[in-house]
Amino acid sequence: MFSLMVVVFVLGYAAIVLEHNIKVNKTASALFLGVILWVMFMLDAGSILSADIGGKFSAFLQSHPDIKLLPQWDQYVHYISENQILGFLGEISEILFFLMGAMTIVEIVDQHGGFKIITNRIKTRNKVKLLWIISLITFFMSAVLDNLTTSIVMVALLRKLIEKRHDRWLYAGIVVIAANAGGAWSPIGDVTTIMLWINGNITAASIASKIFIPSLVSMLVPLVLLSFMLKGAFAAPKHDELSNVHSATIATRRERHLIFIIGVGALIFTPIFKVVTHLPPFLGMLLGLSVLWIFTEFMYHRKQGIDEKEKRTVARVLKNVDVPTILFFLGILSAVDALQSAGHLALVSQWLDNSFANVYIPNILIGLLSAIVDNVPLVAGAMGMHQVVTPDVLAAATQPGILSSYMVDGDFWNLLAYCAGTGGSILIIGSAAGVAVMGMERIDFMWYLKRISLLALLGYTAGAITYYAMFG
């Protein structure tokens, strides 16, 4: 059953990647995979836990002497059902509640036309200037919001600026690169950095200071190369008035600005909340959501004679939150946790440690792999393979060596955030931002491979070399 779990995981992952071919939504496949692996683990708990790969089961029994006195099957039940599953569920819930809060805040700002503050200020028609403006806005916006939301907003803007489809595709490809690069250096810019930050592998100050320059390089290299290829200017669009995706809004200009300030301020405040209170970041995100919710409730209360259906309250906006994406993360993270608990990831960790003398090559390989498969399970797997090394463990080690790279803010975790975040740009299916842009613009996979992939690969490699030059 131990080996069969790997086979089932590979088949399930193939179903996720090929969702359009097999006509099964990836969320359904992920949820099934997340449950069936735990079922297989439980059914063969005797043989799997008797091997005790990684020593977690024996450590559990040592710390719970009362459970050690129970019959063997009851020990397995307590370990899997009441320790491992519930423990992992707590970690997953932190990520899911954080995402739900962030997605709701972004949606309420968007519904009230808050992003119009940014989009209406772009006037240039020069191809090169527009390329740099779009890329820089995307890069910094994705660090504050997230790369998926930023990509959606920027593609909606491109539709107002560029008429021809293939011209728009080129800029949309750069949006994918810039969004993933911007999300990699921010603790709230990408799901993978959120996972690492919430789990305590990295701190907000470290990821921002160490990954900012490599991420910027990974975007600048494709930008510079494209700048030599683009000539001239775009014709003025037929519709002159630039508007937000949801331009029709009953909020006044002042109210739109206030909602934008409160919403973006809530996202920026979350890292500060964690540092000041030492509480989980999802509580800070929910605090920001509650403040925005209260503000909009009072705002609509003052507006008399408005039909209830026209009110874009948080309660209504919650219906627009992408629940399938939330459930997808639940399923795929549960599947990875099952492999971690059973010991599969410990074996992979041992192989990596024995095969490579540093943390750079494994992380670069993870980044390249993230171009083919989703980076969420890759990062979850890497987090499961290696635990954060504490100072006392490092001090007690006879040969600390590579262990220092696995401390909080160590090279392994920082480089993992960069590689998993930016590596997904190499193929359009390698990141959530890429998949969203592909769906919105109907970008052909082979077109992206021919026009954008090499640029993204060169940027990814240049950023990794930059990190090595700075900290290697």
FIDRENLUM-140849 format. One record per residue (C-alpha): residue number from 1; x, y, z; residue in three letters; chain. Coordinates in nm, 3 decimals. Example, Ala and Ser with C-alpha at 12.3 -4.5 7.8 and 13.67 -1.06 7.14 Angstrom:
residues 2
(site 1 (1.230 -0.450 0.780) "ALA" "A")
(site 2 (1.367 -0.106 0.714) "SER" "A")
***
This chain:
residues 472
(site 1 (0.000 0.000 0.000) "MET" "A")
(site 2 (0.295 0.232 0.071) "PHE" "A")
(site 3 (0.410 0.219 -0.292) "SER" "A")
(site 4 (0.054 0.224 -0.421) "LEU" "A")
(site 5 (-0.002 0.559 -0.248) "MET" "A")
(site 6 (0.268 0.710 -0.471) "VAL" "A")
(site 7 (0.103 0.562 -0.781) "VAL" "A")
(site 8 (-0.237 0.703 -0.679) "VAL" "A")
(site 9 (-0.083 1.043 -0.611) "PHE" "A")
(site 10 (0.083 1.052 -0.955) "VAL" "A")
(site 11 (-0.241 0.947 -1.128) "LEU" "A")
(site 12 (-0.441 1.202 -0.929) "GLY" "A")
(site 13 (-0.194 1.472 -1.011) "TYR" "A")
(site 14 (-0.209 1.381 -1.378) "ALA" "A")
(site 15 (-0.588 1.422 -1.358) "ALA" "A")
(site 16 (-0.538 1.770 -1.210) "ILE" "A")
(site 17 (-0.294 1.875 -1.483) "VAL" "A")
(site 18 (-0.511 1.729 -1.761) "LEU" "A")
(site 19 (-0.844 1.858 -1.631) "GLU" "A")
(site 20 (-0.939 2.007 -1.969) "HIS" "A")
(site 21 (-0.861 1.684 -2.151) "ASN" "A")
(site 22 (-1.050 1.449 -1.920) "ILE" "A")
(site 23 (-1.330 1.704 -1.857) "LYS" "A")
(site 24 (-1.305 1.671 -1.477) "VAL" "A")
(site 25 (-1.254 1.984 -1.268) "ASN" "A")
(site 26 (-0.919 1.982 -1.090) "LYS" "A")
(site 27 (-1.087 2.060 -0.757) "THR" "A")
(site 28 (-1.284 1.735 -0.772) "ALA" "A")
(site 29 (-0.966 1.539 -0.845) "SER" "A")
(site 30 (-0.775 1.715 -0.567) "ALA" "A")
(site 31 (-1.046 1.652 -0.306) "LEU" "A")
(site 32 (-1.071 1.285 -0.403) "PHE" "A")
(site 33 (-0.692 1.253 -0.387) "LEU" "A")
(site 34 (-0.675 1.428 -0.050) "GLY" "A")
(site 35 (-0.923 1.181 0.103) "VAL" "A")
(site 36 (-0.824 0.854 -0.065) "ILE" "A")
(site 37 (-0.458 0.880 0.038) "LEU" "A")
(site 38 (-0.553 0.911 0.404) "TRP" "A")
(site 39 (-0.790 0.615 0.364) "VAL" "A")
(site 40 (-0.510 0.405 0.212) "MET" "A")
(site 41 (-0.276 0.511 0.491) "PHE" "A")
(site 42 (-0.526 0.408 0.757) "MET" "A")
(site 43 (-0.609 0.074 0.593) "LEU" "A")
(site 44 (-0.242 -0.026 0.589) "ASP" "A")
(site 45 (-0.138 0.159 0.903) "ALA" "A")
(site 46 (0.017 -0.152 1.057) "GLY" "A")
(site 47 (0.283 -0.215 0.794) "SER" "A")
(site 48 (0.349 0.154 0.719) "ILE" "A")
(site 49 (0.387 0.269 1.079) "LEU" "A")
(site 50 (0.588 -0.037 1.177) "SER" "A")
(site 51 (0.860 0.089 0.943) "ALA" "A")
(site 52 (0.833 0.430 1.118) "ASP" "A")
(site 53 (1.012 0.623 0.843) "ILE" "A")
(site 54 (1.130 0.951 0.988) "GLY" "A")
(site 55 (1.063 0.836 1.347) "GLY" "A")
(site 56 (0.746 1.041 1.393) "LYS" "A")
(site 57 (0.530 0.756 1.521) "PHE" "A")
(site 58 (0.779 0.646 1.787) "SER" "A")
(site 59 (0.824 1.009 1.895) "ALA" "A")
(site 60 (0.445 1.039 1.926) "PHE" "A")
(site 61 (0.428 0.732 2.150) "LEU" "A")
(site 62 (0.713 0.860 2.366) "GLN" "A")
(site 63 (0.532 1.189 2.421) "SER" "A")
(site 64 (0.199 1.013 2.492) "HIS" "A")
(site 65 (0.278 0.727 2.735) "PRO" "A")
(site 66 (-0.094 0.667 2.806) "ASP" "A")
(site 67 (-0.159 0.590 2.437) "ILE" "A")
(site 68 (0.142 0.357 2.434) "LYS" "A")
(site 69 (-0.048 0.127 2.673) "LEU" "A")
(site 70 (-0.343 0.086 2.434) "LEU" "A")
(site 71 (-0.381 -0.198 2.182) "PRO" "A")
(site 72 (-0.176 -0.147 1.866) "GLN" "A")
(site 73 (-0.470 -0.065 1.638) "TRP" "A")
(site 74 (-0.593 0.200 1.882) "ASP" "A")
(site 75 (-0.245 0.352 1.878) "GLN" "A")
(site 76 (-0.265 0.381 1.500) "TYR" "A")
(site 77 (-0.611 0.540 1.518) "VAL" "A")
(site 78 (-0.501 0.796 1.776) "HIS" "A")
(site 79 (-0.187 0.880 1.578) "TYR" "A")
(site 80 (-0.350 0.918 1.235) "ILE" "A")
(site 81 (-0.701 1.044 1.314) "SER" "A")
(site 82 (-0.648 1.252 1.626) "GLU" "A")
(site 83 (-0.288 1.366 1.587) "ASN" "A")
(site 84 (-0.179 1.382 1.225) "GLN" "A")
(site 85 (-0.504 1.471 1.047) "ILE" "A")
(site 86 (-0.619 1.724 1.306) "LEU" "A")
(site 87 (-0.271 1.875 1.329) "GLY" "A")
(site 88 (-0.245 1.916 0.953) "PHE" "A")
(site 89 (-0.601 2.047 0.938) "LEU" "A")
(site 90 (-0.505 2.328 1.173) "GLY" "A")
(site 91 (-0.215 2.428 0.947) "GLU" "A")
(site 92 (-0.427 2.406 0.632) "ILE" "A")
(site 93 (-0.711 2.605 0.791) "SER" "A")
(site 94 (-0.476 2.896 0.862) "GLU" "A")
(site 95 (-0.393 2.916 0.492) "ILE" "A")
(site 96 (-0.753 2.873 0.375) "LEU" "A")
(site 97 (-0.897 3.137 0.609) "PHE" "A")
(site 98 (-0.619 3.375 0.509) "PHE" "A")
(site 99 (-0.697 3.323 0.141) "LEU" "A")
(site 100 (-1.071 3.359 0.193) "MET" "A")
(site 101 (-1.021 3.688 0.377) "GLY" "A")
(site 102 (-0.782 3.824 0.115) "ALA" "A")
(site 103 (-1.000 3.717 -0.178) "MET" "A")
(site 104 (-1.307 3.875 -0.019) "THR" "A")
(site 105 (-1.128 4.206 0.045) "ILE" "A")
(site 106 (-1.002 4.220 -0.313) "VAL" "A")
(site 107 (-1.346 4.133 -0.449) "GLU" "A")
(site 108 (-1.525 4.404 -0.248) "ILE" "A")
(site 109 (-1.270 4.666 -0.363) "VAL" "A")
(site 110 (-1.313 4.550 -0.722) "ASP" "A")
(site 111 (-1.694 4.549 -0.702) "GLN" "A")
(site 112 (-1.689 4.915 -0.594) "HIS" "A")
(site 113 (-1.449 5.022 -0.869) "GLY" "A")
(site 114 (-1.156 5.081 -0.634) "GLY" "A")
(site 115 (-0.894 4.964 -0.883) "PHE" "A")
(site 116 (-1.008 5.239 -1.119) "LYS" "A")
(site 117 (-0.772 5.464 -0.923) "ILE" "A")
(site 118 (-0.481 5.283 -1.087) "ILE" "A")
(site 119 (-0.614 5.184 -1.427) "THR" "A")
(site 120 (-0.737 5.530 -1.528) "ASN" "A")
(site 121 (-0.391 5.683 -1.495) "ARG" "A")
(site 122 (-0.230 5.495 -1.783) "ILE" "A")
(site 123 (-0.233 5.719 -2.093) "LYS" "A")
(site 124 (0.072 5.625 -2.305) "THR" "A")
(site 125 (0.035 5.442 -2.640) "ARG" "A")
(site 126 (0.407 5.373 -2.694) "ASN" "A")
(site 127 (0.463 4.997 -2.698) "LYS" "A")
(site 128 (0.787 4.997 -2.496) "VAL" "A")
(site 129 (0.668 5.252 -2.241) "LYS" "A")
(site 130 (0.342 5.065 -2.196) "LEU" "A")
(site 131 (0.534 4.740 -2.152) "LEU" "A")
(site 132 (0.738 4.886 -1.867) "TRP" "A")
(site 133 (0.442 5.059 -1.703) "ILE" "A")
(site 134 (0.228 4.745 -1.710) "ILE" "A")
(site 135 (0.515 4.527 -1.582) "SER" "A")
(site 136 (0.616 4.756 -1.295) "LEU" "A")
(site 137 (0.256 4.808 -1.183) "ILE" "A")
(site 138 (0.200 4.432 -1.193) "THR" "A")
(site 139 (0.525 4.361 -1.009) "PHE" "A")
(site 140 (0.449 4.587 -0.713) "PHE" "A")
(site 141 (0.073 4.534 -0.708) "MET" "A")
(site 142 (0.112 4.156 -0.687) "SER" "A")
(site 143 (0.334 4.200 -0.382) "ALA" "A")
(site 144 (0.055 4.389 -0.204) "VAL" "A")
(site 145 (-0.245 4.194 -0.331) "LEU" "A")
(site 146 (-0.147 3.858 -0.484) "ASP" "A")
(site 147 (-0.028 3.743 -0.824) "ASN" "A")
(site 148 (-0.358 3.580 -0.922) "LEU" "A")
(site 149 (-0.577 3.882 -0.845) "THR" "A")
(site 150 (-0.327 4.123 -0.997) "THR" "A")
(site 151 (-0.315 3.922 -1.320) "SER" "A")
(site 152 (-0.692 3.932 -1.352) "ILE" "A")
(site 153 (-0.703 4.309 -1.296) "VAL" "A")
(site 154 (-0.416 4.377 -1.540) "MET" "A")
(site 155 (-0.562 4.159 -1.816) "VAL" "A")
(site 156 (-0.890 4.347 -1.780) "ALA" "A")
(site 157 (-0.690 4.669 -1.822) "LEU" "A")
(site 158 (-0.505 4.536 -2.129) "LEU" "A")
(site 159 (-0.839 4.472 -2.299) "ARG" "A")
(site 160 (-0.908 4.846 -2.275) "LYS" "A")
(site 161 (-0.562 4.945 -2.402) "LEU" "A")
(site 162 (-0.480 4.698 -2.681) "ILE" "A")
(site 163 (-0.722 4.596 -2.956) "GLU" "A")
(site 164 (-0.532 4.319 -3.142) "LYS" "A")
(site 165 (-0.545 3.982 -2.975) "ARG" "A")
(site 166 (-0.186 3.865 -3.037) "HIS" "A")
(site 167 (-0.043 4.200 -2.927) "ASP" "A")
(site 168 (-0.246 4.166 -2.609) "ARG" "A")
(site 169 (-0.123 3.809 -2.562) "TRP" "A")
(site 170 (0.239 3.931 -2.557) "LEU" "A")
(site 171 (0.163 4.180 -2.280) "TYR" "A")
(site 172 (-0.046 3.923 -2.096) "ALA" "A")
(site 173 (0.254 3.688 -2.100) "GLY" "A")
(site 174 (0.470 3.958 -1.943) "ILE" "A")
(site 175 (0.195 4.015 -1.685) "VAL" "A")
(site 176 (0.231 3.648 -1.585) "VAL" "A")
(site 177 (0.609 3.686 -1.546) "ILE" "A")
(site 178 (0.582 4.015 -1.353) "ALA" "A")
(site 179 (0.299 3.892 -1.129) "ALA" "A")
(site 180 (0.485 3.576 -1.029) "ASN" "A")
(site 181 (0.808 3.769 -0.976) "ALA" "A")
(site 182 (0.632 4.029 -0.762) "GLY" "A")
(site 183 (0.452 3.765 -0.559) "GLY" "A")
(site 184 (0.774 3.575 -0.483) "ALA" "A")
(site 185 (0.932 3.847 -0.264) "TRP" "A")
(site 186 (0.622 3.932 -0.061) "SER" "A")
(site 187 (0.483 3.722 0.227) "PRO" "A")
(site 188 (0.130 3.778 0.092) "ILE" "A")
(site 189 (0.206 3.788 -0.280) "GLY" "A")
(site 190 (0.175 3.419 -0.362) "ASP" "A")
(site 191 (0.013 3.115 -0.205) "VAL" "A")
(site 192 (0.353 2.947 -0.166) "THR" "A")
(site 193 (0.506 3.244 0.019) "THR" "A")
(site 194 (0.193 3.260 0.234) "ILE" "A")
(site 195 (0.243 2.893 0.322) "MET" "A")
(site 196 (0.609 2.944 0.413) "LEU" "A")
(site 197 (0.536 3.261 0.610) "TRP" "A")
(site 198 (0.240 3.124 0.805) "ILE" "A")
(site 199 (0.431 2.806 0.887) "ASN" "A")
(site 200 (0.718 3.012 1.029) "GLY" "A")
(site 201 (0.983 2.907 0.773) "ASN" "A")
(site 202 (1.043 3.269 0.668) "ILE" "A")
(site 203 (0.975 3.614 0.809) "THR" "A")
(site 204 (0.829 3.906 0.617) "ALA" "A")
(site 205 (1.144 4.118 0.657) "ALA" "A")
(site 206 (1.376 3.843 0.534) "SER" "A")
(site 207 (1.177 3.742 0.227) "ILE" "A")
(site 208 (1.137 4.105 0.120) "ALA" "A")
(site 209 (1.502 4.199 0.168) "SER" "A")
(site 210 (1.664 3.885 0.025) "LYS" "A")
(site 211 (1.432 3.795 -0.264) "ILE" "A")
(site 212 (1.338 4.142 -0.392) "PHE" "A")
(site 213 (1.646 4.191 -0.611) "ILE" "A")
(site 214 (1.651 3.835 -0.759) "PRO" "A")
(site 215 (1.277 3.867 -0.832) "SER" "A")
(site 216 (1.329 4.208 -0.992) "LEU" "A")
(site 217 (1.608 4.064 -1.208) "VAL" "A")
(site 218 (1.385 3.777 -1.319) "SER" "A")
(site 219 (1.140 4.037 -1.454) "MET" "A")
(site 220 (1.392 4.288 -1.591) "LEU" "A")
(site 221 (1.573 4.038 -1.814) "VAL" "A")
(site 222 (1.261 3.955 -2.024) "PRO" "A")
(site 223 (1.164 4.325 -2.023) "LEU" "A")
(site 224 (1.498 4.443 -2.159) "VAL" "A")
(site 225 (1.500 4.175 -2.429) "LEU" "A")
(site 226 (1.145 4.258 -2.536) "LEU" "A")
(site 227 (1.220 4.630 -2.539) "SER" "A")
(site 228 (1.462 4.574 -2.830) "PHE" "A")
(site 229 (1.196 4.378 -3.018) "MET" "A")
(site 230 (0.900 4.615 -2.988) "LEU" "A")
(site 231 (0.864 4.920 -3.213) "LYS" "A")
(site 232 (0.608 5.197 -3.260) "GLY" "A")
(site 233 (0.283 5.265 -3.078) "ALA" "A")
(site 234 (-0.066 5.121 -3.050) "PHE" "A")
(site 235 (-0.363 5.288 -3.212) "ALA" "A")
(site 236 (-0.603 5.458 -2.976) "ALA" "A")
(site 237 (-0.874 5.217 -2.859) "PRO" "A")
(site 238 (-1.224 5.261 -2.996) "LYS" "A")
(site 239 (-1.359 5.311 -2.645) "HIS" "A")
(site 240 (-1.177 5.603 -2.488) "ASP" "A")
(site 241 (-1.314 5.578 -2.142) "GLU" "A")
(site 242 (-1.112 5.340 -1.929) "LEU" "A")
(site 243 (-1.307 5.173 -1.659) "SER" "A")
(site 244 (-1.272 4.899 -1.405) "ASN" "A")
(site 245 (-1.396 4.547 -1.464) "VAL" "A")
(site 246 (-1.707 4.641 -1.270) "HIS" "A")
(site 247 (-1.746 5.001 -1.384) "SER" "A")
(site 248 (-2.111 5.031 -1.291) "ALA" "A")
(site 249 (-2.113 5.113 -0.921) "THR" "A")
(site 250 (-2.339 5.307 -0.689) "ILE" "A")
(site 251 (-2.046 5.419 -0.473) "ALA" "A")
(site 252 (-1.935 5.781 -0.499) "THR" "A")
(site 253 (-1.579 5.871 -0.595) "ARG" "A")
(site 254 (-1.493 5.943 -0.231) "ARG" "A")
(site 255 (-1.641 5.613 -0.118) "GLU" "A")
(site 256 (-1.448 5.422 -0.387) "ARG" "A")
(site 257 (-1.126 5.579 -0.266) "HIS" "A")
(site 258 (-1.202 5.500 0.098) "LEU" "A")
(site 259 (-1.284 5.137 0.016) "ILE" "A")
(site 260 (-0.962 5.108 -0.183) "PHE" "A")
(site 261 (-0.756 5.256 0.101) "ILE" "A")
(site 262 (-0.919 5.037 0.368) "ILE" "A")
(site 263 (-0.893 4.721 0.155) "GLY" "A")
(site 264 (-0.533 4.762 0.046) "VAL" "A")
(site 265 (-0.444 4.892 0.392) "GLY" "A")
(site 266 (-0.587 4.574 0.546) "ALA" "A")
(site 267 (-0.367 4.361 0.320) "LEU" "A")
(site 268 (-0.056 4.564 0.400) "ILE" "A")
(site 269 (-0.141 4.567 0.773) "PHE" "A")
(site 270 (-0.147 4.186 0.801) "THR" "A")
(site 271 (0.234 4.136 0.828) "PRO" "A")
(site 272 (0.248 4.420 1.082) "ILE" "A")
(site 273 (-0.031 4.253 1.281) "PHE" "A")
(site 274 (0.168 3.930 1.305) "LYS" "A")
(site 275 (0.485 4.106 1.419) "VAL" "A")
(site 276 (0.306 4.316 1.683) "VAL" "A")
(site 277 (0.065 4.057 1.826) "THR" "A")
(site 278 (0.250 3.729 1.748) "HIS" "A")
(site 279 (-0.089 3.589 1.644) "LEU" "A")
(site 280 (-0.148 3.393 1.320) "PRO" "A")
(site 281 (-0.170 3.615 1.008) "PRO" "A")
(site 282 (-0.519 3.494 0.917) "PHE" "A")
(site 283 (-0.653 3.676 1.223) "LEU" "A")
(site 284 (-0.505 4.000 1.095) "GLY" "A")
(site 285 (-0.661 3.940 0.755) "MET" "A")
(site 286 (-1.002 3.870 0.911) "LEU" "A")
(site 287 (-0.965 4.183 1.123) "LEU" "A")
(site 288 (-0.913 4.389 0.809) "GLY" "A")
(site 289 (-1.209 4.221 0.642) "LEU" "A")
(site 290 (-1.431 4.297 0.941) "SER" "A")
(site 291 (-1.332 4.667 0.935) "VAL" "A")
(site 292 (-1.411 4.688 0.563) "LEU" "A")
(site 293 (-1.737 4.502 0.621) "TRP" "A")
(site 294 (-1.845 4.744 0.896) "ILE" "A")
(site 295 (-1.756 5.044 0.680) "PHE" "A")
(site 296 (-1.961 4.922 0.382) "THR" "A")
(site 297 (-2.256 4.838 0.607) "GLU" "A")
(site 298 (-2.263 5.195 0.742) "PHE" "A")
(site 299 (-2.211 5.330 0.389) "MET" "A")
(site 300 (-2.517 5.151 0.253) "TYR" "A")
(site 301 (-2.721 5.231 0.563) "HIS" "A")
(site 302 (-2.681 5.602 0.483) "ARG" "A")
(site 303 (-2.800 5.551 0.126) "LYS" "A")
(site 304 (-3.178 5.565 0.121) "GLN" "A")
(site 305 (-3.399 5.421 -0.152) "GLY" "A")
(site 306 (-3.146 5.173 -0.292) "ILE" "A")
(site 307 (-3.275 4.833 -0.394) "ASP" "A")
(site 308 (-3.126 4.548 -0.191) "GLU" "A")
(site 309 (-3.012 4.373 -0.509) "LYS" "A")
(site 310 (-2.798 4.673 -0.603) "GLU" "A")
(site 311 (-2.607 4.676 -0.276) "LYS" "A")
(site 312 (-2.261 4.521 -0.306) "ARG" "A")
(site 313 (-2.227 4.430 0.059) "THR" "A")
(site 314 (-1.966 4.183 0.181) "VAL" "A")
(site 315 (-2.242 3.929 0.243) "ALA" "A")
(site 316 (-2.330 3.943 -0.127) "ARG" "A")
(site 317 (-1.972 3.959 -0.248) "VAL" "A")
(site 318 (-1.887 3.643 -0.054) "LEU" "A")
(site 319 (-2.093 3.455 -0.312) "LYS" "A")
(site 320 (-1.842 3.561 -0.578) "ASN" "A")
(site 321 (-1.536 3.432 -0.390) "VAL" "A")
(site 322 (-1.366 3.150 -0.579) "ASP" "A")
(site 323 (-1.465 2.862 -0.348) "VAL" "A")
(site 324 (-1.342 2.590 -0.589) "PRO" "A")
(site 325 (-0.991 2.734 -0.560) "THR" "A")
(site 326 (-1.014 2.717 -0.180) "ILE" "A")
(site 327 (-1.129 2.355 -0.197) "LEU" "A")
(site 328 (-0.853 2.274 -0.446) "PHE" "A")
(site 329 (-0.590 2.388 -0.197) "PHE" "A")
(site 330 (-0.764 2.187 0.076) "LEU" "A")
(site 331 (-0.752 1.871 -0.133) "GLY" "A")
(site 332 (-0.398 1.900 -0.264) "ILE" "A")
(site 333 (-0.250 2.002 0.071) "LEU" "A")
(site 334 (-0.431 1.712 0.241) "SER" "A")
(site 335 (-0.285 1.472 -0.016) "ALA" "A")
(site 336 (0.069 1.601 0.042) "VAL" "A")
(site 337 (0.018 1.581 0.419) "ASP" "A")
(site 338 (-0.083 1.215 0.386) "ALA" "A")
(site 339 (0.243 1.139 0.204) "LEU" "A")
(site 340 (0.435 1.335 0.465) "GLN" "A")
(site 341 (0.271 1.151 0.753) "SER" "A")
(site 342 (0.328 0.809 0.593) "ALA" "A")
(site 343 (0.698 0.883 0.539) "GLY" "A")
(site 344 (0.725 0.927 0.162) "HIS" "A")
(site 345 (0.859 1.281 0.186) "LEU" "A")
(site 346 (1.117 1.177 0.445) "ALA" "A")
(site 347 (1.259 0.930 0.192) "LEU" "A")
(site 348 (1.276 1.202 -0.075) "VAL" "A")
(site 349 (1.445 1.432 0.174) "SER" "A")
(site 350 (1.709 1.171 0.249) "GLN" "A")
(site 351 (1.773 1.124 -0.124) "TRP" "A")
(site 352 (1.813 1.497 -0.183) "LEU" "A")
(site 353 (2.048 1.535 0.113) "ASP" "A")
(site 354 (2.260 1.242 -0.004) "ASN" "A")
(site 355 (2.263 1.351 -0.370) "SER" "A")
(site 356 (2.342 1.723 -0.340) "PHE" "A")
(site 357 (2.590 1.905 -0.122) "ALA" "A")
(site 358 (2.400 2.235 -0.120) "ASN" "A")
(site 359 (2.043 2.369 -0.127) "VAL" "A")
(site 360 (2.072 2.549 -0.460) "TYR" "A")
(site 361 (2.039 2.261 -0.706) "ILE" "A")
(site 362 (1.733 2.100 -0.535) "PRO" "A")
(site 363 (1.554 2.435 -0.527) "ASN" "A")
(site 364 (1.635 2.512 -0.891) "ILE" "A")
(site 365 (1.497 2.169 -0.985) "LEU" "A")
(site 366 (1.181 2.241 -0.784) "ILE" "A")
(site 367 (1.145 2.570 -0.972) "GLY" "A")
(site 368 (1.176 2.401 -1.311) "LEU" "A")
(site 369 (0.930 2.133 -1.205) "LEU" "A")
(site 370 (0.682 2.403 -1.097) "SER" "A")
(site 371 (0.657 2.504 -1.464) "ALA" "A")
(site 372 (0.486 2.171 -1.531) "ILE" "A")
(site 373 (0.290 2.109 -1.212) "VAL" "A")
(site 374 (0.132 2.340 -0.958) "ASP" "A")
(site 375 (0.380 2.498 -0.716) "ASN" "A")
(site 376 (0.150 2.460 -0.413) "VAL" "A")
(site 377 (0.206 2.083 -0.362) "PRO" "A")
(site 378 (0.574 2.122 -0.451) "LEU" "A")
(site 379 (0.627 2.375 -0.174) "VAL" "A")
(site 380 (0.406 2.176 0.062) "ALA" "A")
(site 381 (0.617 1.870 -0.015) "GLY" "A")
(site 382 (0.943 2.058 0.043) "ALA" "A")
(site 383 (0.810 2.188 0.375) "MET" "A")
(site 384 (0.719 1.833 0.470) "GLY" "A")
(site 385 (1.058 1.697 0.368) "MET" "A")
(site 386 (1.253 1.941 0.584) "HIS" "A")
(site 387 (1.163 2.075 0.924) "GLN" "A")
(site 388 (1.277 2.418 1.045) "VAL" "A")
(site 389 (1.605 2.378 1.233) "VAL" "A")
(site 390 (1.610 2.554 1.569) "THR" "A")
(site 391 (1.927 2.717 1.712) "PRO" "A")
(site 392 (1.962 2.453 1.985) "ASP" "A")
(site 393 (1.950 2.171 1.728) "VAL" "A")
(site 394 (2.212 2.348 1.519) "LEU" "A")
(site 395 (2.432 2.405 1.821) "ALA" "A")
(site 396 (2.410 2.037 1.921) "ALA" "A")
(site 397 (2.499 1.910 1.573) "ALA" "A")
(site 398 (2.852 1.777 1.539) "THR" "A")
(site 399 (2.859 1.878 1.171) "GLN" "A")
(site 400 (2.607 2.160 1.126) "PRO" "A")
(site 401 (2.700 2.222 0.759) "GLY" "A")
(site 402 (2.386 2.235 0.549) "ILE" "A")
(site 403 (2.156 2.243 0.857) "LEU" "A")
(site 404 (2.196 2.619 0.887) "SER" "A")
(site 405 (2.017 2.655 0.550) "SER" "A")
(site 406 (1.704 2.508 0.708) "TYR" "A")
(site 407 (1.682 2.753 0.997) "MET" "A")
(site 408 (1.416 3.025 0.994) "VAL" "A")
(site 409 (1.502 3.258 0.701) "ASP" "A")
(site 410 (1.766 3.010 0.586) "GLY" "A")
(site 411 (1.880 2.990 0.224) "ASP" "A")
(site 412 (1.666 2.684 0.152) "PHE" "A")
(site 413 (1.338 2.854 0.243) "TRP" "A")
(site 414 (1.418 3.188 0.078) "ASN" "A")
(site 415 (1.536 3.026 -0.243) "LEU" "A")
(site 416 (1.237 2.791 -0.237) "LEU" "A")
(site 417 (1.005 3.093 -0.233) "ALA" "A")
(site 418 (1.187 3.245 -0.530) "TYR" "A")
(site 419 (1.219 2.929 -0.740) "CYS" "A")
(site 420 (0.866 2.799 -0.686) "ALA" "A")
(site 421 (0.719 3.144 -0.746) "GLY" "A")
(site 422 (0.907 3.248 -1.059) "THR" "A")
(site 423 (0.964 2.903 -1.210) "GLY" "A")
(site 424 (0.592 2.870 -1.276) "GLY" "A")
(site 425 (0.618 3.143 -1.541) "SER" "A")
(site 426 (0.821 2.922 -1.775) "ILE" "A")
(site 427 (0.502 2.749 -1.892) "LEU" "A")
(site 428 (0.161 2.914 -1.881) "ILE" "A")
(site 429 (0.011 2.622 -1.687) "ILE" "A")
(site 430 (0.279 2.646 -1.419) "GLY" "A")
(site 431 (0.109 2.903 -1.197) "SER" "A")
(site 432 (-0.238 3.013 -1.091) "ALA" "A")
(site 433 (-0.175 3.350 -1.252) "ALA" "A")
(site 434 (-0.081 3.184 -1.581) "GLY" "A")
(site 435 (-0.385 2.958 -1.580) "VAL" "A")
(site 436 (-0.614 3.254 -1.508) "ALA" "A")
(site 437 (-0.464 3.464 -1.788) "VAL" "A")
(site 438 (-0.478 3.166 -2.025) "MET" "A")
(site 439 (-0.847 3.121 -1.949) "GLY" "A")
(site 440 (-0.936 3.490 -1.981) "MET" "A")
(site 441 (-0.749 3.552 -2.306) "GLU" "A")
(site 442 (-0.768 3.200 -2.453) "ARG" "A")
(site 443 (-0.391 3.204 -2.501) "ILE" "A")
(site 444 (-0.264 2.904 -2.694) "ASP" "A")
(site 445 (-0.020 2.685 -2.500) "PHE" "A")
(site 446 (0.220 2.647 -2.795) "MET" "A")
(site 447 (0.210 3.022 -2.865) "TRP" "A")
(site 448 (0.320 3.094 -2.509) "TYR" "A")
(site 449 (0.589 2.824 -2.535) "LEU" "A")
(site 450 (0.735 2.983 -2.849) "LYS" "A")
(site 451 (0.707 3.350 -2.750) "ARG" "A")
(site 452 (0.730 3.374 -2.371) "ILE" "A")
(site 453 (0.880 3.055 -2.222) "SER" "A")
(site 454 (1.241 3.124 -2.322) "LEU" "A")
(site 455 (1.219 3.480 -2.187) "LEU" "A")
(site 456 (1.078 3.350 -1.858) "ALA" "A")
(site 457 (1.348 3.081 -1.836) "LEU" "A")
(site 458 (1.625 3.336 -1.892) "LEU" "A")
(site 459 (1.476 3.562 -1.626) "GLY" "A")
(site 460 (1.438 3.271 -1.382) "TYR" "A")
(site 461 (1.799 3.164 -1.433) "THR" "A")
(site 462 (1.931 3.520 -1.402) "ALA" "A")
(site 463 (1.743 3.567 -1.074) "GLY" "A")
(site 464 (1.878 3.241 -0.930) "ALA" "A")
(site 465 (2.233 3.342 -1.026) "ILE" "A")
(site 466 (2.174 3.681 -0.864) "THR" "A")
(site 467 (2.068 3.517 -0.539) "TYR" "A")
(site 468 (2.376 3.293 -0.543) "TYR" "A")
(site 469 (2.600 3.593 -0.609) "ALA" "A")
(site 470 (2.445 3.779 -0.316) "MET" "A")
(site 471 (2.426 3.503 -0.055) "PHE" "A")
(site 472 (2.601 3.190 -0.190) "GLY" "A")
***
